[in-house]
Amino acid sequence: MKSAPYFQGTGRRKTSIARVRLVPGEGAVVVNGKPLDDYFARDGATEQALLPFSVTNTARRFNAMVKVEGGGVSGQIGAIAHGIARALIQSDKEHAAPLRKAGLVTRDPRAKERKKPGLKRARKAPQFTKR
């Protein structure tokens, strides 16, 4: 038996990494073995994660199996959206232009800056006393 073709994409945001596999189907999205709505309870999280599907009008054409690890909720949502966008480009090169215009293909490089020695946080210095 021949398996259905699938498309893979790896998305990253902050310290989160999402491995996305798209299979032709009716639009079910499973994240770490749970439905997307159960995995993210935050309002608007599912819409943000599935934005690449709405931008390319492929909402009910693919099932997505996602494994995501690291980071927090916000980073994981961004990583899933990035991975879905990259997998959609793999499925059809014509999706690249609208996804790039929506800013979903470019990896967001913003991450927490490391703490420096002698400082309280990355840039906050201890309070200075003159006398």
DSSP file (Angstrom, degrees, kcal/mol; ACC not computed):
  #  RESIDUE AA STRUCTURE BP1 BP2  ACC     N-H-->O    O-->H-N    N-H-->O    O-->H-N    TCO  KAPPA ALPHA  PHI   PSI    X-CA   Y-CA   Z-CA
    1    1 A M              0   0    0      0, 0.0     2,-0.4     0, 0.0     0, 0.0   0.000 360.0 360.0 360.0 132.5    0.0    0.0    0.0
    2    2 A K        -     0   0    0      1,-0.0     2,-0.1     0, 0.0     0, 0.0  -0.710 360.0-130.6 -89.2 133.2    1.3    3.4   -1.0
    3    3 A S        -     0   0    0     -2,-0.4     3,-0.1     1,-0.1    -1,-0.0  -0.457  29.4 -96.4 -81.7 156.5    1.2    6.1    1.7
    4    4 A A        -     0   0    0     -2,-0.1    -1,-0.1     1,-0.1     2,-0.1  -0.372  45.4-101.0 -68.7 147.2   -0.2    9.6    1.0
    5    5 A P        -     0   0    0      0, 0.0     2,-0.3     0, 0.0    -1,-0.1  -0.413  44.6-169.9 -67.6 145.3    2.3   12.3    0.1
    6    6 A Y        -     0   0    0     17,-0.2     2,-0.4    -2,-0.1    17,-0.2  -0.935  15.2-140.5-136.3 162.1    3.2   14.6    2.9
    7    7 A F  E     -A   22   0A   0     15,-2.2    15,-3.3    -2,-0.3     2,-0.3  -0.966  15.0-153.5-126.1 137.3    5.0   17.9    3.3
    8    8 A Q  E     +A   21   0A   0     -2,-0.4     2,-0.3    13,-0.2    13,-0.2  -0.837  14.6 172.5-114.4 148.3    7.3   18.8    6.2
    9    9 A G  E     -A   20   0A   0     11,-2.2    11,-3.1    -2,-0.3     2,-0.5  -0.979  19.9-147.3-150.8 141.5    8.3   22.2    7.7
   10   10 A T  E     -A   19   0A   0     -2,-0.3     2,-0.4     9,-0.2     9,-0.2  -0.945  18.7-168.5-111.0 124.3   10.3   23.2   10.7
   11   11 A G  E     -A   18   0A   0      7,-2.8     7,-3.2    -2,-0.5     2,-0.4  -0.884   2.9-170.9-113.9 145.0    9.3   26.4   12.4
   12   12 A R  E     +A   17   0A   0     -2,-0.4    96,-0.4     5,-0.2     2,-0.3  -0.989  11.9 165.2-135.4 144.3   11.1   28.3   15.1
   13   13 A R  E >   -A   16   0A   0      3,-1.8     3,-2.9    -2,-0.4     2,-0.2  -0.905  68.2 -36.6-156.8 128.4   10.3   31.2   17.4
   14   14 A K  T 3  S-     0   0    0     94,-0.6    97,-0.1    96,-0.4    57,-0.1  -0.401 127.2 -27.2  52.6-116.9   12.2   32.3   20.5
   15   15 A T  T 3  S+     0   0    0     -2,-0.2     2,-0.3    -3,-0.1    -1,-0.3   0.219 115.3 107.2-109.8  15.8   13.2   29.0   22.0
   16   16 A S  E <   -A   13   0A   0     -3,-2.9    -3,-1.8    54,-0.1     2,-0.4  -0.716  47.5-166.7 -95.7 144.0   10.4   26.9   20.6
   17   17 A I  E     -AB  12  69A   0     52,-2.4    52,-2.1    -2,-0.3     2,-0.5  -0.997   3.1-168.6-130.0 128.0   10.8   24.4   17.7
   18   18 A A  E     -AB  11  68A   0     -7,-3.2    -7,-2.8    -2,-0.4     2,-0.6  -0.968   9.7-158.6-120.2 128.7    7.9   23.0   15.8
   19   19 A R  E     -AB  10  67A   0     48,-3.1    48,-2.2    -2,-0.5     2,-0.4  -0.931  20.1-167.1-103.7 117.7    8.1   20.0   13.4
   20   20 A V  E     -AB   9  66A   0    -11,-3.1   -11,-2.2    -2,-0.6     2,-0.4  -0.875  13.6-172.5-113.1 135.2    5.1   20.1   11.1
   21   21 A R  E     -AB   8  65A   0     44,-2.1    44,-2.7    -2,-0.4     2,-0.5  -0.986   9.6-159.5-126.0 120.2    3.8   17.4    8.8
   22   22 A L  E     +AB   7  64A   0    -15,-3.3   -15,-2.2    -2,-0.4    42,-0.2  -0.866  11.3 179.2-102.3 130.2    1.0   18.2    6.4
   23   23 A V  E     - B   0  63A   0     40,-2.7    40,-3.8    -2,-0.5   -17,-0.2  -0.981  41.2 -96.9-125.9 138.3   -1.0   15.4    4.9
   24   24 A P  E    S+ B   0  62A   0      0, 0.0    38,-0.3     0, 0.0     2,-0.2  -0.337  75.3 110.7 -55.1 131.2   -4.0   15.9    2.5
   25   25 A G  S    S-     0   0    0     36,-2.0    -3,-0.0    35,-0.0    38,-0.0  -0.869  78.2 -62.6-173.8-156.3   -7.1   15.7    4.6
   26   26 A E  S    S-     0   0    0     -2,-0.2    37,-0.1    35,-0.1    35,-0.1   0.329  82.8 -84.0-104.0   6.3  -10.1   17.6    6.0
   27   27 A G        +     0   0    0      1,-0.3     2,-0.3    34,-0.1    36,-0.2   0.631  69.0 155.0 108.0  15.3   -8.3   20.2    8.2
   28   28 A A        -     0   0    0     32,-0.1    36,-2.6     7,-0.0     2,-0.5  -0.591  24.3-161.2 -77.2 135.4   -7.6   18.4   11.6
   29   29 A V  E     -c   64   0A   0     -2,-0.3     7,-1.8    34,-0.2     2,-0.5  -0.975   6.6-173.0-121.5 121.5   -4.6   19.8   13.5
   30   30 A V  E     -cD  65  35A   0     34,-2.8    36,-3.2    -2,-0.5     2,-0.5  -0.961   3.1-167.5-117.5 124.5   -3.0   17.7   16.2
   31   31 A V  E >  S-cD  66  34A   0      3,-3.3     3,-2.0    -2,-0.5    36,-0.2  -0.955  75.0 -22.4-115.6 118.6   -0.3   19.2   18.4
   32   32 A N  T 3  S-     0   0    0     34,-2.9    -1,-0.2    -2,-0.5    35,-0.1   0.856 128.7 -49.4  49.9  40.9    1.7   16.8   20.6
   33   33 A G  T 3  S+     0   0    0     33,-0.4    -1,-0.3     1,-0.2    34,-0.1   0.439 122.9  95.2  84.3   0.1   -1.1   14.2   20.4
   34   34 A K  E <  S-D   31   0A   0     -3,-2.0    -3,-3.3     1,-0.0    -1,-0.2  -0.892  83.8 -96.6-120.3 152.2   -3.9   16.6   21.3
   35   35 A P  E >>  -D   30   0A   0      0, 0.0     4,-2.1     0, 0.0     3,-0.6  -0.343  39.8-113.5 -60.7 150.6   -6.3   18.7   19.2
   36   36 A L  H 3> S+     0   0    0     -7,-1.8     4,-2.3     1,-0.3    -6,-0.1   0.871 115.4  53.8 -56.3 -42.2   -5.1   22.3   18.7
   37   37 A D  H 34 S+     0   0    0      1,-0.2    -1,-0.3    -8,-0.2     9,-0.1   0.838 111.4  45.8 -64.3 -32.7   -7.9   23.8   20.7
   38   38 A D  H <4 S+     0   0    0     -3,-0.6    -1,-0.2     1,-0.1    -2,-0.2   0.843 111.7  51.2 -77.8 -33.6   -7.2   21.5   23.7
   39   39 A Y  H  < S+     0   0    0     -4,-2.1     2,-0.6     1,-0.2    -2,-0.2   0.918 116.4  39.4 -70.7 -43.6   -3.4   22.2   23.6
   40   40 A F     <  +     0   0    0     -4,-2.3    -1,-0.2    -5,-0.2     6,-0.2  -0.931  59.8 175.2-110.3 113.5   -3.7   26.0   23.5
   41   41 A A        +     0   0    0     -2,-0.6    -1,-0.1    -3,-0.1     3,-0.1   0.574  46.8 111.4 -89.8 -10.1   -6.5   27.4   25.7
   42   42 A R  S >  S-     0   0    0      1,-0.1     3,-1.5     2,-0.1     4,-0.4  -0.332  78.4-103.3 -68.9 143.7   -5.6   31.0   25.0
   43   43 A D  T 3  S+     0   0    0      1,-0.2    -1,-0.1     2,-0.1    -2,-0.1  -0.455 104.5  10.1 -65.9 133.8   -8.1   33.2   23.0
   44   44 A G  T 3> S+     0   0    0     -2,-0.2     4,-2.0    -3,-0.1    -1,-0.2   0.416  93.4 115.3  80.7  -1.9   -6.9   33.7   19.5
   45   45 A A  H <> S+     0   0    0     -3,-1.5     4,-2.4     1,-0.2     5,-0.2   0.917  76.1  47.2 -67.9 -42.7   -4.1   31.1   19.7
   46   46 A T  H  > S+     0   0    0     -4,-0.4     4,-2.1     1,-0.2    -1,-0.2   0.901 112.0  50.3 -67.4 -38.8   -5.7   28.7   17.2
   47   47 A E  H  4 S+     0   0    0      1,-0.2     4,-0.2     2,-0.2    -1,-0.2   0.917 112.1  47.9 -63.9 -41.9   -6.3   31.5   14.7
   48   48 A Q  H >< S+     0   0    0     -4,-2.0     3,-0.9     1,-0.2    -2,-0.2   0.903 113.3  47.1 -65.5 -41.3   -2.7   32.8   15.0
   49   49 A A  H 3< S+     0   0    0     -4,-2.4    -1,-0.2     1,-0.2    -2,-0.2   0.839 116.3  44.2 -69.9 -32.6   -1.3   29.3   14.6
   50   50 A L  T >X S+     0   0    0     -4,-2.1     4,-1.3     1,-0.2     3,-0.9   0.261  78.9 111.0 -97.0  11.8   -3.5   28.5   11.5
   51   51 A L  H <>  +     0   0    0     -3,-0.9     4,-2.3     1,-0.2     5,-0.2   0.852  69.9  61.2 -55.5 -39.0   -3.0   31.9    9.8
   52   52 A P  H 3> S+     0   0    0      0, 0.0     4,-1.6     0, 0.0    -1,-0.2   0.865 102.7  52.5 -58.7 -33.9   -0.9   30.4    7.0
   53   53 A F  H <>>S+     0   0    0     -3,-0.9     5,-2.4     1,-0.2     4,-0.5   0.915 111.3  45.2 -66.6 -42.1   -3.9   28.2    5.9
   54   54 A S  H  <5S+     0   0    0     -4,-1.3     3,-0.4     1,-0.2    -1,-0.2   0.856 110.6  54.0 -71.8 -33.2   -6.2   31.3    5.8
   55   55 A V  H  <5S+     0   0    0     -4,-2.3    -1,-0.2     1,-0.2    -2,-0.2   0.877 117.8  36.1 -65.9 -36.8   -3.7   33.4    3.9
   56   56 A T  H  <5S-     0   0    0     -4,-1.6    -1,-0.2    -5,-0.2    -2,-0.2   0.366 107.6-121.6 -99.1   4.8   -3.3   30.7    1.2
   57   57 A N  T  <5S+     0   0    0     -4,-0.5    -3,-0.2    -3,-0.4     3,-0.1   0.891  77.9 121.4  56.2  42.8   -7.0   29.6    1.2
   58   58 A T    >>< +     0   0    0     -5,-2.4     3,-1.3    -6,-0.2     4,-0.6  -0.120  23.9 134.0-120.4  34.3   -6.0   26.0    2.0
   59   59 A A  T 34 S+     0   0    0     -6,-0.4     3,-0.2     1,-0.3    -1,-0.1   0.859  79.0  25.1 -59.5 -43.5   -8.1   25.8    5.3
   60   60 A R  T 34 S+     0   0    0      1,-0.1    -1,-0.3    -3,-0.1   -32,-0.1   0.059 104.0  82.6-111.7  24.8   -9.7   22.4    4.8
   61   61 A R  T <4 S+     0   0    0     -3,-1.3   -36,-2.0     1,-0.1     2,-0.4   0.680  88.1  43.7-101.0 -19.9   -7.2   20.7    2.4
   62   62 A F  E  <  -B   24   0A   0     -4,-0.6     2,-0.4   -38,-0.3    -1,-0.1  -0.958  60.2-145.6-131.2 144.7   -4.5   19.5    4.9
   63   63 A N  E     -B   23   0A   0    -40,-3.8   -40,-2.7    -2,-0.4     2,-0.5  -0.863  26.4-148.8 -95.4 141.8   -4.3   17.7    8.2
   64   64 A A  E     -Bc  22  29A   0    -36,-2.6   -34,-2.8    -2,-0.4     2,-0.6  -0.957  13.6-167.4-119.1 127.3   -1.4   18.9   10.3
   65   65 A M  E     -Bc  21  30A   0    -44,-2.7   -44,-2.1    -2,-0.5     2,-0.4  -0.964  20.0-173.8-108.6 120.6    0.5   16.7   12.7
   66   66 A V  E     -Bc  20  31A   0    -36,-3.2   -34,-2.9    -2,-0.6     2,-0.5  -0.937  21.0-169.4-122.5 135.3    2.8   19.0   14.9
   67   67 A K  E     +B   19   0A   0    -48,-2.2   -48,-3.1    -2,-0.4     2,-0.4  -0.988  20.7 177.3-117.9 118.9    5.4   18.2   17.5
   68   68 A V  E     +B   18   0A   0     -2,-0.5     2,-0.3   -50,-0.2   -50,-0.2  -0.958   4.4 170.0-126.4 141.0    6.4   21.3   19.4
   69   69 A E  E     +B   17   0A   0    -52,-2.1   -52,-2.4    -2,-0.4     3,-0.1  -0.987  36.8  30.5-147.2 154.7    8.9   21.7   22.2
   70   70 A G  S    S+     0   0    0     -2,-0.3   -54,-0.1   -54,-0.2   -53,-0.1   0.183  82.6  41.4  84.1 157.5   10.6   24.4   24.2
   71   71 A G  S    S-     0   0    0    -56,-0.2    -1,-0.2   -55,-0.1     2,-0.1  -0.129  85.8 -65.4  71.5-164.7    9.6   27.9   25.1
   72   72 A G     >  -     0   0    0     -3,-0.1     4,-2.2   -56,-0.0     5,-0.2  -0.336  57.4 -76.7-112.2-166.1    6.2   29.2   26.2
   73   73 A V  H  > S+     0   0    0      1,-0.2     4,-2.3     2,-0.2     5,-0.2   0.935 126.5  48.1 -62.7 -49.3    2.8   29.5   24.6
   74   74 A S  H  > S+     0   0    0      1,-0.2     4,-2.1     2,-0.2    -1,-0.2   0.914 113.7  47.0 -60.6 -45.4    3.5   32.5   22.5
   75   75 A G  H  > S+     0   0    0      1,-0.2     4,-2.3     2,-0.2    -1,-0.2   0.879 111.5  51.2 -65.1 -38.2    6.7   31.1   21.1
   76   76 A Q  H  X S+     0   0    0     -4,-2.2     4,-2.3     2,-0.2    -1,-0.2   0.889 108.4  51.5 -68.4 -38.1    5.1   27.7   20.3
   77   77 A I  H  X S+     0   0    0     -4,-2.3     4,-2.2     1,-0.2    -2,-0.2   0.937 112.4  46.3 -62.1 -45.9    2.2   29.4   18.5
   78   78 A G  H  X S+     0   0    0     -4,-2.1     4,-2.2     1,-0.2    -2,-0.2   0.877 111.4  51.7 -63.8 -38.7    4.7   31.4   16.3
   79   79 A A  H  X S+     0   0    0     -4,-2.3     4,-2.4     2,-0.2   -61,-0.2   0.892 109.4  49.8 -66.0 -39.5    6.8   28.3   15.7
   80   80 A I  H  X S+     0   0    0     -4,-2.3     4,-2.6     2,-0.2     5,-0.2   0.923 111.3  48.6 -65.3 -44.2    3.7   26.3   14.5
   81   81 A A  H  X S+     0   0    0     -4,-2.2     4,-2.2     1,-0.2    -2,-0.2   0.907 112.6  48.8 -61.9 -41.5    2.7   29.1   12.2
   82   82 A H  H  X S+     0   0    0     -4,-2.2     4,-2.1     2,-0.2    -2,-0.2   0.910 112.6  47.9 -64.9 -42.4    6.2   29.3   10.8
   83   83 A G  H  X S+     0   0    0     -4,-2.4     4,-2.1     2,-0.2    -2,-0.2   0.894 111.3  49.7 -66.7 -40.5    6.4   25.5   10.3
   84   84 A I  H  X S+     0   0    0     -4,-2.6     4,-2.4     2,-0.2    -1,-0.2   0.910 110.2  51.8 -63.7 -41.9    3.0   25.4    8.5
   85   85 A A  H  X S+     0   0    0     -4,-2.2     4,-1.8     1,-0.2    -2,-0.2   0.916 110.5  47.5 -61.4 -43.5    4.0   28.2    6.2
   86   86 A R  H  X S+     0   0    0     -4,-2.1     4,-1.5     1,-0.2    -1,-0.2   0.870 112.2  49.4 -67.8 -35.4    7.2   26.4    5.2
   87   87 A A  H  X S+     0   0    0     -4,-2.1     4,-1.7     2,-0.2    -1,-0.2   0.878 108.4  53.5 -70.1 -36.9    5.4   23.1    4.6
   88   88 A L  H  X S+     0   0    0     -4,-2.4     4,-2.1     1,-0.2     7,-0.3   0.876 106.5  52.2 -64.9 -37.0    2.8   24.9    2.5
   89   89 A I  H  < S+     0   0    0     -4,-1.8    -1,-0.2     1,-0.2    -2,-0.2   0.883 107.6  52.8 -64.9 -37.0    5.5   26.4    0.3
   90   90 A Q  H  < S+     0   0    0     -4,-1.5    -1,-0.2     1,-0.2    -2,-0.2   0.861 109.3  49.6 -64.6 -34.6    6.9   22.8   -0.1
   91   91 A S  H  < S+     0   0    0     -4,-1.7     2,-0.3     1,-0.3    -2,-0.2   0.880 132.4   3.6 -73.0 -37.3    3.4   21.7   -1.2
   92   92 A D    ><  -     0   0    0     -4,-2.1     3,-1.8    -5,-0.1    -1,-0.3  -0.909  58.7-150.1-153.3 119.9    3.0   24.5   -3.8
   93   93 A K  G >  S+     0   0    0     -2,-0.3     3,-1.4     1,-0.3     4,-0.4   0.715  94.1  71.5 -64.0 -21.2    5.6   27.1   -4.7
   94   94 A E  G 3  S+     0   0    0      1,-0.3     3,-0.4     2,-0.2    -1,-0.3   0.683  86.5  66.3 -70.5 -15.8    2.8   29.6   -5.6
   95   95 A H  G <> S+     0   0    0     -3,-1.8     4,-1.9    -7,-0.3    -1,-0.3   0.654  81.9  81.1 -75.1 -14.4    2.0   29.9   -1.8
   96   96 A A  H <> S+     0   0    0     -3,-1.4     4,-2.5    -4,-0.2     5,-0.2   0.903  86.7  51.8 -62.3 -44.4    5.3   31.6   -1.2
   97   97 A A  H  > S+     0   0    0     -3,-0.4     4,-2.4    -4,-0.4    -1,-0.2   0.945 112.9  41.3 -63.8 -51.6    4.4   35.1   -2.3
   98   98 A P  H  > S+     0   0    0      0, 0.0     4,-1.7     0, 0.0    -1,-0.2   0.880 116.5  50.5 -65.9 -33.5    1.2   35.6   -0.2
   99   99 A L  H  <>S+     0   0    0     -4,-1.9     5,-2.5     2,-0.2     6,-0.6   0.901 111.9  47.1 -68.2 -39.4    2.9   33.9    2.8
  100  100 A R  H ><5S+     0   0    0     -4,-2.5     3,-1.2    -5,-0.2    -1,-0.2   0.898 110.2  52.9 -67.5 -39.4    6.0   36.1    2.5
  101  101 A K  H 3<5S+     0   0    0     -4,-2.4    -1,-0.2     1,-0.3    -2,-0.2   0.854 108.2  51.0 -63.9 -34.2    3.7   39.2    2.2
  102  102 A A  T 3<5S-     0   0    0     -4,-1.7    -1,-0.3    -5,-0.2    -2,-0.2   0.507 116.4-117.5 -80.2  -4.5    1.9   38.2    5.4
  103  103 A G  T < 5S+     0   0    0     -3,-1.2    -3,-0.2    -4,-0.3    -2,-0.1   0.751  79.8 121.4  77.7  24.7    5.3   37.9    7.2
  104  104 A L      < +     0   0    0     -5,-2.5   -19,-0.2    -6,-0.1    -4,-0.2   0.567  66.1  53.8 -97.8 -10.1    4.9   34.2    7.9
  105  105 A V  S    S+     0   0    0     -6,-0.6     2,-0.3    -9,-0.1    -5,-0.1   0.816  88.1  85.6 -93.0 -34.1    8.0   32.8    6.1
  106  106 A T  S    S-     0   0    0     -6,-0.2     2,-0.4     1,-0.1   -24,-0.0  -0.506  82.6-124.2 -72.2 129.4   10.6   35.0    7.8
  107  107 A R        -     0   0    0     -2,-0.3   -94,-0.1     1,-0.1    -1,-0.1  -0.601  21.9-125.3 -74.8 129.7   11.9   33.6   11.0
  108  108 A D        -     0   0    0    -96,-0.4   -94,-0.6    -2,-0.4    -1,-0.1  -0.662  21.8-165.4 -77.5 112.0   11.4   36.1   13.8
  109  109 A P        +     0   0    0      0, 0.0     2,-0.3     0, 0.0    -1,-0.2   0.544  47.4 119.4 -80.5  -4.7   14.9   36.5   15.4
  110  110 A R        +     0   0    0      3,-0.0   -96,-0.4     0, 0.0     2,-0.3  -0.434  34.3 150.9 -68.2 125.0   13.7   38.2   18.5
  111  111 A A        -     0   0    0     -2,-0.3     2,-0.1   -98,-0.1   -97,-0.0  -0.928  53.8 -71.3-144.3 167.1   14.6   36.2   21.6
  112  112 A K        -     0   0    0     -2,-0.3     2,-0.2     1,-0.1     0, 0.0  -0.409  51.5-123.4 -65.4 132.9   15.4   37.0   25.2
  113  113 A E        -     0   0    0     -2,-0.1     9,-0.2     1,-0.1    -1,-0.1  -0.515  31.2-105.9 -77.1 144.8   18.8   38.6   25.6
  114  114 A R        -     0   0    0     -2,-0.2     2,-0.2     1,-0.1    -1,-0.1  -0.318  33.8-102.7 -73.2 153.9   21.3   36.9   27.9
  115  115 A K        -     0   0    0      5,-0.1     7,-0.2     8,-0.0    -1,-0.1  -0.554  35.1-141.3 -74.5 137.2   22.1   38.2   31.3
  116  116 A K    >   -     0   0    0      5,-0.9     3,-1.6    -2,-0.2     2,-0.1  -0.734  25.1 -98.2-100.1 149.9   25.5   39.9   31.6
  117  117 A P  T 3  S+     0   0    0      0, 0.0     3,-0.1     0, 0.0    -1,-0.1  -0.389 108.4  23.5 -65.4 141.4   27.9   39.6   34.5
  118  118 A G  T 3  S+     0   0    0      1,-0.3     2,-0.3    -2,-0.1     3,-0.0   0.340 107.5  94.9  86.2  -7.0   27.7   42.5   37.0
  119  119 A L  S <  S-     0   0    0     -3,-1.6    -1,-0.3     6,-0.1     6,-0.2  -0.761  74.2-133.2-114.0 161.8   24.1   43.4   35.9
  120  120 A K  S    S-     0   0    0      4,-2.7     2,-0.2    -2,-0.3     5,-0.1   0.881  90.7  -5.4 -80.3 -40.1   20.8   42.4   37.4
  121  121 A R  S    S-     0   0    0      3,-1.1    -5,-0.9    -7,-0.1    -2,-0.1  -0.492 107.7 -59.5-130.4-156.7   19.2   41.5   34.0
  122  122 A A  S    S-     0   0    0     -7,-0.2    -8,-0.1    -9,-0.2    -6,-0.0   0.892 130.7  -3.9 -60.7 -40.0   20.5   41.8   30.4
  123  123 A R  S    S+     0   0    0    -10,-0.1     2,-0.4     2,-0.1    -1,-0.2   0.529 101.3 109.8-130.2 -13.3   20.9   45.6   30.7
  124  124 A K        -     0   0    0     -5,-0.1    -4,-2.7     1,-0.0    -3,-1.1  -0.560  53.1-155.3 -75.5 122.8   19.6   46.7   34.1
  125  125 A A        -     0   0    0     -2,-0.4    -6,-0.1    -6,-0.2     3,-0.1  -0.584  26.8 -92.3 -93.2 157.4   22.5   47.8   36.3
  126  126 A P        -     0   0    0      0, 0.0    -1,-0.1     0, 0.0     2,-0.1  -0.306  59.1 -82.8 -62.3 155.0   22.4   47.8   40.1
  127  127 A Q        -     0   0    0      1,-0.1     2,-0.5    -3,-0.1    -3,-0.0  -0.351  44.7-132.1 -64.4 136.6   21.3   51.1   41.7
  128  128 A F        -     0   0    0     -3,-0.1     2,-0.5    -2,-0.1    -1,-0.1  -0.777  17.3-163.3 -93.7 128.3   24.1   53.7   41.9
  129  129 A T        -     0   0    0     -2,-0.5    -2,-0.0     1,-0.1     0, 0.0  -0.951   7.8-164.5-111.7 129.7   24.6   55.5   45.2
  130  130 A K              0   0    0     -2,-0.5    -1,-0.1     1,-0.1    -2,-0.0   0.893 360.0 360.0 -79.3 -40.6   26.6   58.6   45.2
  131  131 A R              0   0    0      0, 0.0    -1,-0.1     0, 0.0    -2,-0.0   0.355 360.0 360.0-126.8 360.0   27.2   58.9   49.0
